[in-house]
Amino acid sequence: LQQATQRLSQGSKGVRGSSSSSSSSMRGTRLLWQLVVLVCVANGIMMAVFGLVHQQGGLSVMSALKQLEVEEGNNATMHVLFLTRCHFTPWQSHWHQADWNAHWWDCSPPRQHSEEAAFHSHPLEMLEDYVGKRGLPTHVVMFAEGQPVEVTDWLREQGLSHPLWEGWNGWETNEHHVIILGQPPQKSKP
């Protein structure tokens, strides 16, 4: 009987102490909600940066190429060479033209050495090989920074040094600007 009485008195003390545990529980719930809000806000900021700003050049260049095609009105002869890193542009999700000729580096996984790596090792040989197999492109997409001098000289010699469009690619790489080069527009004679 004495043990039962002690348990009951301890239980009644527990009931009196329940307001402090309730207060502690509310603090824990408030802290949990603050943590959830913090995580959602941080994810929202990261989603905005990576979705709208991060390496935006790849998306922008595809829109610019579509616009150039409309302006030039010659989609059957548009031939684009991408001198960018592998998988820079979202090709199939943004462009569905069967008669539009384009080439970018093959960086398929089974290869030990990608075409991109070969281009950086021997740029002129790669360009000459490309032109020998596929012909001279009408447009070249490349980064404004970091191109070897021999590449810019070669493009100038081929008449492909006129900037048709320039876009921003983001601040996180040393490739801040993407440009589309081509031949200067022909002036129509009156």
Disulfide bonds with the S-S distance in Angstrom:
Cys86-Cys107 1.36
